[in-house]
């Protein structure tokens, strides 16, 4: 349980620093207006590189979980020319391992994977900061950046867990920029590259992109230009393994999600629908997203992409039975830049509390045996009550974020205008 206590302590400390930052926001924003200071690099250096060096070099901690069991073996296999899926088990997209293989030639260690993920996150932060240029003064945008770097979810899942989820936002924002400027072919290329480079869930973004692009044929052409050759090669080398291995991840029951919260109320009868739940969840996610898109103004396609991204992945986390709170890392960056109003202190306090809970729960749930409750009588230990309470809080939190994104899409778009 050491890792749980470590993540809890770090998350609480970051939460306290965030409260101080909110209290001193005006002063910080004025200081961040100072010209000639490389603030983005300094934030990354102090809040990512130094913690990385402290944890993995000074304390000699070895990365665990996905880094050790998935990312590193996949990258090593790709680096020596093995065919992913056929020679190396890979639940991720086909290019994923090859992107990680390069840094391992410089430093062959699981720690390299974590360091690479901090650089990937820094790229996502830079793109988001640049994409929001003109919406707010420099000091306010930099404060949003600092606020994001201090949030427990990004810190824990990037530095302490080495997760890759933020990489999906990189391709989403690049495709979104192409959509906003009318470059439909380029949007298709970025979407195709994102699907080939991250994981299968990225395919969900195909629906909003197809809806938002001006020339749908060019968008499909761009995606096909990249996707079809890779599809043919993978089918030739791996048969259907490139499809079945990523889909296997969807069969595991995890928490928190709607199923894990409702199971004690419904009982084991809920297992009768287990084969259809994820498909029903996908249909529900698509249906709600389409419903929102059909009723929203589209004067600002860039912000539409960010809000649709938040809506889809927060809603997916609620309805998919293999969802876990790591998925908060998927959309935390666009959420901070597009949904957070720092004048609403209670909303900020809630977001900090949500981050603390989401950062702690996966490790806590794993280390108490990954329990799944079909009766309230199974909650016969304090740890189980704490776990179930966190699950309820987090599922409500994800649903609330989806609601906020949908409401912003339907009511706030015209006010921002096209940029």
C-alpha positions in Angstrom: 0.0 0.0 0.0 3.0 2.3 0.0 2.3 3.6 -3.5 -1.3 4.4 -2.4 0.0 6.5 0.6 2.6 8.1 -1.7 0.0 9.1 -4.3 -2.4 10.3 -1.5 0.3 12.4 0.1 1.4 14.0 -3.2 -2.2 14.6 -4.3 -3.2 16.3 -1.0 0.0 18.4 -1.1 -0.8 19.5 -4.7 -4.4 20.2 -3.7 -3.1 22.6 -0.9 -0.7 24.3 -3.4 -3.7 24.8 -5.8 -5.7 26.5 -3.0 -2.8 28.8 -2.4 -2.5 29.5 -6.2 -6.2 30.3 -6.4 -5.9 32.7 -3.4 -2.9 34.4 -5.0 -4.3 34.2 -8.6 -4.3 37.9 -9.4 -0.7 38.3 -8.1 0.5 35.3 -10.0 -1.1 36.4 -13.2 0.6 39.8 -13.0 4.0 38.1 -12.3 3.5 35.7 -15.2 3.1 38.7 -17.5 6.9 39.3 -17.1 8.4 39.3 -20.6 11.3 37.2 -21.6 10.8 34.4 -19.1 10.3 30.9 -20.6 7.4 30.0 -18.2 6.3 26.9 -20.1 9.7 25.3 -19.9 10.1 26.4 -16.2 6.7 24.8 -15.3 7.8 21.5 -17.0 11.3 21.6 -15.5 10.1 22.3 -11.9 6.8 20.2 -11.9 7.8 17.3 -14.2 11.5 16.9 -14.7 12.7 17.6 -11.1 10.0 15.2 -9.6 11.0 12.6 -12.2 14.7 12.9 -11.2 13.8 12.7 -7.5 11.5 9.6 -7.9 13.4 7.6 -10.5 17.0 8.7 -10.1 17.5 9.8 -6.5 15.1 7.3 -5.0 15.8 4.6 -7.7 12.1 3.8 -8.0 11.2 1.4 -10.8 8.1 2.2 -12.9 5.3 -0.3 -12.4 2.0 -1.3 -14.0 1.4 -0.3 -17.6 5.0 1.0 -18.1 6.6 -2.2 -17.0 4.0 -4.7 -18.4 2.9 -3.0 -21.6 4.7 0.1 -22.8 8.3 -1.1 -22.3 7.9 -4.6 -23.9 6.0 -3.1 -26.8 8.7 -0.5 -27.4 11.5 -3.0 -27.1 9.7 -5.3 -29.6 9.1 -2.5 -32.1 12.8 -1.3 -31.7 14.2 -4.7 -32.8 11.8 -5.0 -35.8 9.2 -7.3 -34.3 5.7 -7.2 -35.7 3.4 -5.8 -33.0 0.3 -8.0 -32.3 1.9 -11.1 -33.9 5.2 -11.1 -32.0 4.4 -8.8 -29.1 1.1 -8.5 -27.3 -0.2 -4.9 -27.9 -3.5 -3.5 -26.8 -2.6 -0.1 -28.3 -2.4 1.3 -31.9 0.2 0.0 -34.3 2.5 3.1 -34.3 2.5 3.4 -30.5 5.5 1.2 -29.8 7.6 2.8 -32.6 7.2 6.2 -31.1 8.5 4.9 -27.8 11.3 2.8 -29.3 13.4 5.8 -30.4 14.2 7.2 -26.9 15.0 3.7 -25.6 18.0 3.6 -28.0 19.4 6.5 -25.9 18.6 5.0 -22.5 17.3 1.5 -22.4 15.2 1.7 -19.2 11.6 1.7 -18.2 12.3 5.1 -16.7 12.9 6.4 -20.3 9.2 5.7 -21.0 8.1 7.9 -18.1 10.4 10.7 -19.1 9.1 10.4 -22.7 5.6 10.8 -21.4 6.5 14.0 -19.6 7.8 15.4 -22.9 4.6 14.2 -24.7 2.6 16.0 -22.1 4.7 19.2 -22.5 4.0 19.1 -26.2 0.2 18.8 -25.5 0.5 21.8 -23.1 2.4 23.9 -25.6 -0.2 23.2 -28.3 -3.1 24.0 -26.0 -1.5 27.2 -24.8 -0.8 28.3 -28.3 -4.3 27.3 -29.5 -5.8 29.6 -26.9 -3.8 32.6 -28.0 -5.9 35.7 -28.2 -8.7 34.4 -26.0 -7.1 35.6 -22.8 -4.1 37.7 -21.7 -0.8 36.0 -21.4 -0.8 35.9 -17.6 -4.2 34.3 -17.5 -3.2 31.6 -20.0 0.0 30.9 -18.1 -2.0 30.7 -14.8 -4.2 28.0 -16.5 -1.0 26.2 -17.5 0.4 26.3 -13.9 -3.0 25.2 -12.5 -3.0 22.2 -14.9 0.6 21.2 -14.0 -0.3 21.3 -10.3 -3.5 19.2 -10.6 -3.1 15.7 -9.0 -4.5 13.8 -12.0 -1.9 15.0 -14.5 0.9 14.9 -12.0 0.2 11.4 -10.7 -0.7 9.8 -14.0 2.2 11.4 -15.9 5.1 11.4 -13.4 4.2 8.5 -11.1 2.4 6.3 -13.6 3.8 7.2 -17.0 0.4 7.1 -18.7 0.0 8.0 -22.3 -3.6 9.3 -22.3 -2.8 12.9 -23.0 -1.3 11.9 -26.3 -4.9 11.6 -27.7 -5.4 15.3 -27.1 -2.4 16.2 -29.2 -3.9 14.6 -32.3 -7.3 15.9 -31.5 -6.1 19.5 -31.2 -4.0 19.3 -34.4 -7.0 17.8 -36.3 -9.2 20.5 -34.7 -7.0 23.3 -35.9 -7.2 21.9 -39.4 -11.0 21.7 -39.1 -11.2 25.3 -38.0 -9.2 26.5 -40.9 -11.1 24.6 -43.5 -8.3 22.1 -44.3 -10.4 19.0 -44.4 -7.7 16.7 -46.0 -5.2 17.7 -43.3 -7.8 17.1 -40.6 -8.3 13.6 -42.0 -4.6 13.0 -42.0 -4.2 14.0 -38.4 -7.2 11.9 -37.4 -5.8 8.9 -39.2 -2.4 9.4 -37.6 -4.0 9.8 -34.1 -5.9 6.5 -34.6 -2.7 4.7 -35.7 -0.6 6.2 -32.9 -2.7 6.1 -29.7 -5.4 3.6 -29.0 -8.7 2.3 -30.4 -10.9 4.7 -28.4 -9.6 7.5 -30.5 -12.0 6.3 -33.2 -14.9 7.9 -31.3 -13.6 11.3 -32.4 -14.3 10.4 -36.0 -18.0 11.3 -35.5 -17.5 14.9 -34.4 -14.7 15.5 -36.9 -16.9 14.2 -39.7 -19.7 16.5 -38.6 -17.5 19.6 -38.3 -15.3 19.4 -41.4 -16.4 21.4 -44.4 -15.4 18.8 -47.0 -16.3 15.4 -45.7 -14.9 13.5 -48.8 -11.4 15.1 -48.3 -11.6 14.3 -44.6 -12.3 10.6 -45.3 -9.6 10.6 -48.1 -7.0 11.9 -45.7 -7.8 9.3 -43.1 -7.8 6.5 -45.7 -4.5 7.6 -47.2 -2.8 6.7 -43.9 -5.2 4.0 -42.6 -5.7 1.7 -45.5 -2.0 0.8 -46.3 -1.4 0.1 -42.6 -4.7 -1.9 -42.4 -3.6 -4.1 -45.4 -0.1 -4.6 -43.9 -1.4 -5.6 -40.5 -4.0 -8.0 -41.9 -1.2 -9.6 -44.0 1.1 -9.9 -41.0 -1.2 -10.5 -38.1 -4.5 -11.6 -39.5 -7.1 -10.1 -37.1 -4.8 -9.8 -34.0 -4.5 -6.0 -34.6 -8.3 -5.9 -33.9 -8.8 -8.6 -31.3 -6.0 -7.6 -28.9 -7.1 -3.9 -28.4 -10.7 -5.1 -28.1 -9.8 -7.6 -25.4 -9.2 -4.7 -23.0 -12.8 -3.8 -23.3 -13.9 -7.2 -21.8 -12.4 -6.5 -18.4 -14.6 -5.3 -15.6 -13.1 -2.3 -13.9 -14.2 0.7 -11.7 -15.4 3.3 -11.3 -18.2 3.4 -13.8 -22.0 3.2 -13.9 -21.9 -0.6 -13.8 -19.7 -0.8 -10.7 -21.9 1.7 -8.9 -25.2 0.1 -9.8 -24.1 -3.5 -9.3 -24.9 -3.5 -5.5 -28.4 -2.3 -6.3 -29.1 -4.7 -9.1 -27.2 -7.7 -7.9 -25.7 -10.4 -10.1 -28.5 -10.1 -12.6 -26.5 -7.2 -14.0 -24.1 -9.9 -15.5 -26.8 -10.9 -18.0 -26.1 -7.8 -20.0 -22.3 -7.8 -19.8 -21.7 -8.8 -23.4 -23.8 -5.9 -24.7 -22.9 -3.2 -22.2 -20.0 -1.7 -23.9 -21.8 -1.6 -27.3 -24.8 0.0 -25.6 -22.4 2.5 -23.9 -20.9 3.4 -27.3 -24.3 3.9 -28.8 -25.4 6.0 -25.9 -22.2 8.1 -26.1 -22.6 8.6 -29.9 -26.3 9.3 -29.5 -25.8 12.0 -26.9 -22.9 13.5 -28.8 -24.9 13.6 -32.0 -27.9 15.1 -30.2 -25.7 17.9 -28.8 -24.0 18.5 -32.2 -27.3 18.8 -34.1 -28.6 21.5 -31.7 -25.4 23.5 -31.2 -24.1 26.5 -33.2 -20.8 25.9 -34.8 -19.3 29.4 -35.1 -16.2 28.3 -33.2 -15.0 25.0 -34.5 -11.8 25.0 -32.4 -13.6 25.2 -29.1 -16.2 22.8 -30.4 -13.6 20.2 -30.8 -12.3 20.7 -27.3 -15.7 20.5 -25.7 -16.8 17.5 -27.8 -13.6 15.8 -26.8 -14.4 16.4 -23.1 -18.0 15.4 -23.5 -17.2 12.1 -25.3 -14.5 10.9 -23.0 -16.1 11.9 -19.7 -19.3 10.2 -20.8 -17.4 7.2 -22.0 -15.9 6.8 -18.6 -19.4 6.7 -17.1 -20.9 4.1 -19.4 -18.1 1.8 -20.3 -17.6 -1.2 -17.9 -13.9 -1.2 -18.4 -13.5 2.5 -17.6 -11.2 3.7 -14.7 -10.5 7.1 -13.4 -7.2 7.3 -15.3 -9.5 8.5 -18.1 -9.7 11.8 -16.4 -6.1 12.4 -17.7 -7.5 12.2 -21.2 -9.4 15.5 -21.0 -8.0 17.3 -18.0 -5.9 19.7 -20.1 -8.7 20.9 -22.5 -11.0 21.0 -19.5 -8.7 23.5 -17.7 -8.4 25.7 -20.7 -12.1 25.6 -21.9 -14.4 24.9 -18.9 -12.7 26.2 -15.7 -13.9 29.6 -14.5 -11.5 30.7 -11.8 -14.0 33.3 -10.5 -16.2 30.3 -9.5 -14.3 29.2 -6.4 -16.6 26.4 -5.4 -16.3 24.9 -8.9 -12.5 25.1 -8.6 -12.6 23.5 -5.1 -14.7 20.6 -6.5 -12.3 20.1 -9.4 -9.4 19.9 -7.0 -11.3 17.3 -4.8 -12.2 15.3 -7.9 -8.6 15.3 -9.0 -7.4 14.0 -5.6 -10.0 11.2 -5.7 -9.3 10.3 -9.3 -5.5 10.2 -8.8 -5.7 7.9 -5.8 -8.5 5.5 -6.7 -6.9 3.2 -9.4 -4.0 2.2 -7.1 -6.2 1.9 -4.1 -8.7 -0.3 -6.0 -6.0 -2.5 -7.4 -4.3 -3.0 -4.0 -7.4 -4.0 -2.2 -8.0 -6.8 -4.7 -10.0 -5.0 -7.5 -13.3 -5.7 -5.7 -16.7 -5.7 -7.5 -19.7 -5.5 -5.3 -23.0 -7.3 -6.1 -24.5 -6.8 -2.7 -24.1 -4.1 0.0 -23.4 -6.9 2.4 -20.1 -7.4 0.6 -19.0 -3.9 1.9 -17.9 -5.5 5.1 -14.6 -3.7 5.5 -13.8 0.0 5.9 -11.6 -0.2 2.7 -14.6 -1.4 0.7 -16.9 1.3 2.0 -14.2 3.9 1.1 -13.7 2.3 -2.3 -17.4 2.3 -3.1 -17.8 5.9 -1.8 -15.0 7.0 -4.1 -16.6 5.2 -7.0 -19.9 7.0 -6.5 -18.2 10.4 -6.2 -16.1 9.8 -9.3 -19.0 8.6 -11.5 -21.1 11.6 -10.5 -18.0 13.8 -11.2 -17.5 12.4 -14.7 -21.2 12.7 -15.4 -21.1 16.3 -14.2 -18.2 17.1 -16.4 -20.0 15.7 -19.4 -23.1 17.8 -18.5 -20.9 20.9 -18.3 -19.3 20.3 -21.7 -22.7 19.6 -23.3 -24.2 22.8 -21.8 -21.3 24.8 -22.9 -21.6 23.4 -26.4 -25.3 24.3 -26.6 -25.3 27.7 -25.0 -21.9 29.4 -25.1 -20.5 28.9 -28.6 -21.8 32.1 -30.3 -20.4 34.3 -27.5 -16.8 33.2 -28.4 -17.1 33.6 -32.1 -14.7 32.2 -34.7 -11.0 32.8 -34.1 
